[in-house]
């Protein structure tokens, strides 16, 4: 018995032989002999060692039938040590298996891509490599393939997206992802040329650094937001760039779908108003002016106004209504351009979609409220039906009071879809400041709730900046299937943006295995420079919000 007990560890030596790409009778005989020897040892072992030996048998059986891995590629001699590649911890995470596994297992993508779990003989197929390469590229997502012409009003929120959000309809997911990529393009255009010196020349033309990921849409006008506040000279740092304190800044654009094939697929011609989030110091200052003021021009004085009057945050309204020195107000620019496009495409089936992230989400709600009133009046004058208006917002704060939310949805007929990350604190502000009913800030519309903890790529303790980041929103949206359901196995959105802009919040194994594949995440500074320089990569919008 003692001899058998001491001889048991020697049976671990054939483990290397089991990893050889050897198939047939010899491998099978080796496995059977090892199992018989281990079983004999278990029979002769004392009772208190039976459970341990059974565990050893189970592990040994799984080990011997595991397919042989592919060899790892040679490491880059200039790569930093492993301790500097992760999320800050020195030890590898439990899902860190970069020490073994082949080229296609270099990223921990088994929950994303079922093909990485195929036998080794299939792992090197061109199709598998193409799928994996796409996860590390910055190429735009293709336009949605499924036709929604017969139900486009339902996908545009006619019934409040009833039955489409949980579980999430795949056609709706693709539509919302495309609108999110439009906002990313606005971020990239701003950071590529943030100065407003060319605002006067660009207000009636396309921003010269604006590149849309979906070429079915054509930008028709750049939009600028102006703050009523100015940063005093004593508060300005000499080393800070001038655009940080400028009052007027590029905030978005208006685009229209002019591809006839896409118009037929969607069942209508869509006009999109796209608005980015906070970027400059005056915009941040306006965010802090959360006091409620009447939204209507005929009731500018909030003193003595009725309690049930529609009101919105003062800072948001200021950015929306204030005109700049060389540019009109955001309100006038949006209304004028949308009216012009409605006249150009008169007689066609039209829809208007206002999209925004963070601050842009609140500006989108204000724009939709005003557009609904203006277009309804124009339609009544010309005896035609006004186009439906929908808002798609990502990580938006509360914009107005209950009376404003009720008027927006019930009185104006605007459909609002709020995409919310459970860990995003921005969606919970401003906090209730007044106890009286009707005086607090509230949300409007239907909610699509995501959670960073559901992602196999993001750390479960991702910080508030990551939870509010637009690319993190789109990553979660691409993998969301429904409440209580796992992350989609066929989610295929690129993880390169997350590796570039949210590296501290990405699981350590993803960062390490991306380096094994030769992908070096660029710094935000480098990526912005590439975008400004017009490179093929980096020029496509993937800048995160400057939170």
N, C-alpha and C positions, 0 to 999 in steps of 0.2 A: 504493500500500500504506500509506504513511504517512497519507494523507488518510483512508483507511478506518479506520485504527487510532485516529486522533484523533476520528473521528465516532462511534465505538462508544459512548462514554458518553452521547451524546445520546439513545440509544435507551432510556435509563432514564426519560426524562420521561413517556412514555405510561403509566407504571405507575399514576399517579393515575387516568387515564382507565379503566384496567382495573378499578379498585375501584368505579366507578360501577355502579349497578344497571341496567346496559345489557345487554340480551340481543339475540340475532338476528344478522343478517348483518354489521352494522357491527363488533360486538365480535369476531366470528370473523375478519373481514378484517384488523382491527388486529393480532390475534394472529399471523396468518399472515405479514403484512408484517414484523413485528418478528422473527419467527423466521427468515425468509428473509434479512433484512439481517444478523442475527447470524451466520447460517451462511456468508454471503459473507465476512464479516469473519474467520471462522475459517479459511476456505479460503485467504485472502490473508495470514494471520498467519504469523510464523516458527514453525518446529517447536516451539520451547520454550514457545510460548504456546498450543499446541493444547489441552493439558489444562485450562488455566485457562479458556479460552473454552468448552470443553465443559461445564465446571461451571457457567459463567454461563448457558449455554443451558438446562441442566436446571433451575436455579433459576428462570430466567425463565418456563419452561414451567409449573412448579408454581405460580408466582405468578399467572400469567394465568388459570389455570383454577380458582383458589381462589374459593369463593363470597364475595360481599361481606358484611362484618360488619355487625352492628347498631350504631347509635351508642351510646356510653356515656351513662348518665344523668349529670345534673349533680352535681358533687362538693359535699359539704357544706362550707360555708365554714369551719366550726369544726373540721374534721377536722385532726388533727395531720399533720405532714409525713411523707413516705413513709419517711424514715430511722427514724422512731420506731415504725413499725407492724410491723416484722418480728421476726426472731429475734435481733436485736442487730447484724447486719451492715449496712454502709452500702450495699453494692451489691446489686442485685437478683439473685435466684437464677436458675439456668438455666431453671427452669420458670415464671419470672415473665413472663407475657404480658398483664398487666393493661392495658397501653397500647393494645391492640387486641383486638377480639372484642366480642361483644354482651353483652346483659344476662345471658343464660344461660351465657356464658363467663366471667363475672366471677369465679367460683370455678373452680379447676383440678380439675374433677370428671369429666374425660373417662374416667378409669379406673373411676369409680363408675357413671356413668350413660351408657349408649350414646346416649341421645337428644340429648345436647349436640353430637354429631358429625353430626346431620342437617343438611340445607340450611337456609338462613336462613328460608325460607318456612314451615318446620315448627317452628322453634325457639320461636316465641311461642304455641304451642298451649296451651290451658288445662291439659292433662295435664302438659306439660313444666314449666310454672310451678308446678303443684301438687307435683311431685316435688322440684323444687329448693327450694321453700319448706319442705318437710318436713325437709330437711337442716339448716335453720336454725331449727327450732322445738324446743320442749321437750315436745311432746306425747308421751304414753306410746305404746309400741309395742303394736299390737293382739295379742290372744291368738293363739297358733298356730292355723292353719286346718286343717291336715291331721289326719285321724283316726289315732290310734295305739292304739285300743282293742284291736285284735287282737294287737299286739306290745308292749304297755306294759311287760311285765316285761323285755323286751330293752332298751327305752329307759331302764329304771330300773336297768340294770346287772347283770341276772341272769347274763349270760355275760361280764361284764367289759367291756361295750360293744364286743365283738369285731366288727370289720367296720364300725363306725359312726364311728370317730374319724378315720381317714385313708384315703380322703377323708372329710370330715366330712358326716354325714347332715344334710339340711336340717331334718328334724323334731327331731333332737337339738339342733341349733343353736338353734332357736327355744325349746325347753324350757330350755336352759341360760341363754340370754339373759334369759328371764323370771325365773329364779331370781336372776340377777345384779342385775336391776332391783329385786328384793325387798330385797337388801342395800343398794342405794342408798337405798331408802326408809327403812331403819333409820338410815343415816348422817344423812339429812335430819331425821328425827324427833329424833335426839339433839342435833344442833347447833341445832335450833329451840328446844329446851327442855332444855338440858344439866343443869340443876340437879336433884338427886335429892330435893328437898324434898317433892315430891308422890309419892315412890316408894311410900309406904305406901298411898296412895289409889289408885294406878294398877296395883298388882301383879296385881289380879284383873280389870282392865279394859283397854281399849284406850288406848294412849298418845295423849293428846288431839291431838298434832300428827302422828300417823302416818297417811299416806295411801298406800295401795297402788296401784301403777300398773295392776295387773290386778284389776278389781273382782270377778272370779270367786272370789277368795279373801277371806275375812273374818278379820281379826285377832281372836283370842280371849283372848290374855293377853300382857302386857308382861313382858319378862325383864330382870333386873338382875344384874350381876356385881359382886362385892365383893372387894377386895384385902385380904390379911392384913397389908399394910404400910400405914404412915401417914407422911405427910410431916411432919417436925418443924417446929415453929413458926418456928425461926430460918431455915429454908430457904424459907419462903413469902414471896413478894413482895407488898407491899401493893397494887400496881397490877394484879396477876394476878387473873382472875376466880376465884371460889370453886370452881367446878366442876372446875378443873384439878387440884385436890388432894383432892377428895372420894373417899372409899373406895368407895362404892356408886354405880353409874351405870347408866343405861339402856343395854342392850347388844343388844337385839333383841326378838323377839316370836315367838309361835306363831300360825299362821294355818291355816285349813282351807278347802278348796274347797267352797263351798255352792251353786254354780250347777249345776243338774241337767244343762243342756246341755253344760257343760264336763266334768262327771263322765262323761257318756256318751262324749264325744270322747276322753278320756284312758283310759277303760276302768276307772277306779277313782276313789275319793275320796282325794285327796292331803292329807296333813298336813305342813305345812312349818314347820321351826324355822329362823329366820333370825338370824344373828349378825354384827355389825359388827366392824371392826378396832380397833386401839389408838387411844385419844383422850385419856386423862387421864394425869397423871404417875404415880400408883400403878400403872396398867396398864403404862406403859413400864418401871417398876422391876421388875414381875413378869416382863416379857419377858427381862430380863437374868439371871434365875435359871434358868439352863439345865441345872443339874445334874439327873441322872436319879434319881427316887425311885419306889418301888413304887406302882402305881396302885390296888391293892386295899386296902380299909379294914382287912382282917385282917392286914396286914403293913406297919404304918405305919413301923416302924423299918427304915431301909435298911441299917443296919450288920449285916453277916453274912447278908444276904439272898442267895438263890441267884442265880447269874449269869444264868440263863435266865428269871428272873422278869420279867413285863411291867412296864416302867418308862416314865415320861413325865417331861417337863420339870417341875421343881418349881413354877415360876411359873405355868404354864398350869393345873396341878392346883389351885394355891391359888385362882386366880380362879374356878375351876369349883366348888370345894367349900366355900368360905368363905361364911358367912351374914353379912348386914348387921344393923345395929341395928333396922331396920324392915322388912327384906325377907328372904325365905328365900334360901338359896344357889341359884346357877344350876342346880345339879344337881337339887335338890329341886323347883324350879319347873318344869323341863322334864319330869321324870318324872311329876309329879302331873298336869300339864295334858294330856300325851299319853295317860296312862291314862284320864283323864276322857273325852277325845274318842273313844278306842277303845270305851269303854262306850256312849257316846251313839250311835255308828254301828255298834253290834254287829250282825253278820250281813251287813254290806256288804263289798265288796272294798276294802281300804285299802292305802295305801302311806305311808311316812314318809320325807321328804327333809330332810336337815339341810344348810343352806347357810351358808357363811361366807367372809369375806375377811380375809387377813392373820391377826391374832390370832384372829378369829372362825373361821378354818379349823381351827385347832388345837382350839378349844373345841368345834367341830362334831364332830371325831373323838372327843373324850372323851364327848360326849353320845351319839353313835351307839353307842359301846362299851357304855355303861351301859344305854341303852334296849334294846339287843338282849338283854342278860341279863335285865332286868326283864320285858319283854314275853314272852320265851320262857317264863319261869317262870309268868306269868299264863296263858298259853295252855295250858301243860301242866295247870294246875290246872282250867281250864274245858274242857279237851279240844277246843281249837280251834287253828287254824294262826295263828301270829303274823304280822303284816304285815311285808313286806320293808322293809329300811332301806337307804338310800343316802345318801352324802355327796357334795356338789358343792362344791368349794373353789376359791377364786381367790387365787393368790399366797400360799399357806400355807407356813409354815416346817415344819421337821421336828419332830414331836411327841414320839415315843418311840423305844424301841429296837427291835431286830429281833423280839424275843419279843412285844412289844405289837402290832407290825404283823401278825405271823403270827396271833395270837389274834383280832385284829379281822377279818381277812379269812377265815381258815379256820375258826377256832373259833366266832366269833360270826356269820359269814355276812354281814358288812356290805360293801356295794359302795361303793368310793371312786373318784371321778373328780376328778383334780387338774388344773385349768387353770393352765398355767404360761407365763409370759413368759420367753423365753430371756435377756433382759437384767435380770431381776428378781433382785437379790441376796438378798432375803428368803427365796426358795425354797431357797437354799443354806445357810441357817443353821439351827441351830448347826453349826459346822464340826466334823469328827471330833476329839474331844479325847482319846480313849483308844484305844490300839492293840489292846487285847484284843478278841477277837471277841465280838459280842453286846452290847458296852457303848457303842457309838456310836449317834447319832441317825440314823434312816432314815425314808424316806417309805413310805407305804402306798398301794396302789391303782394304777389306770391313769392315764396321763398324756396330756394334750392340750397339746402344746407350740405356742406362738405366738411371734411375733417382731415387735418394733416396727419393724424395718427393712423389713418387708413392706408397711407401710402407706404409701400415697401421700400421706397427710395429715400424718403425724408426721415429724419430722426424723430422719435415720438415726443421729444422735448424741444421741438423747433421753436425758435424765438419769435417774438411778436413781429419783427421785420419780415421774417419768412412767411408767417401766417397772413400778412397783408400783401405780400408780393404778388403781382399779377401773374407771373409765370408759374408760381406755385399754385395759384387758383386754376390755371389752365391745365396744369399737370394733374391736379386732383379731379377736375371735371372730366378729363379724358379717361380716367380710371374708375369713375363713379358709376356703379350699376344700380344701386338702390340702398336704402337703409338696411343695415345688418348684413349686407352682402359683401364678399371680398372684393378687393381691387380687381378690375377687369384683367383677365389673362391676356387679352389681345390688345391692350392699350399700347399704342405705338408712337406716342408723341416723343419728340426728342428730349433726352435728359441732358443735352449739352448745355442748355441755358441754365438749368439748375446747378450743374457742376461749375458754371462760370460765375454765377451771381449769388448762389446760396450755398457755396461750398461748405461753410461751417455747419450748416443744417442738413447736409446730405450724409447718409450713412457712410462710415469710413470705408466699408468694403467697396462701395461704388467708386469712390475716388481712387482707391488703389488699383482696382481692376481696369478702370479707364486708362490709367497710366500704363498698365501692362499691354493694353491694346494700342498704345501709342497716342492716345488723346491727351493733350496737355490743356487743361482749362485755362483760358486767357483771363487776365485780370480785367475788371470793369473798365479801367483806364485804357488798356490796350484795345478792348473790343469797341469802345466808343471812338477811339482814333481810327480803327479800321472802318467803322461805319461812316465816319466823316470823310474818309478817303475814298469811299466808293468801292471798297472791295466786294467781291461776290459773297464771301462769308461776312458776318458782322454787319453788313449793310442791311440785311434783312432784320426786321424789328424784333429784337428779343431783349431789349434793355428792361431791367426791372425798375419798379417805381423807386424814386429816391427817398424812401422812407427812412 
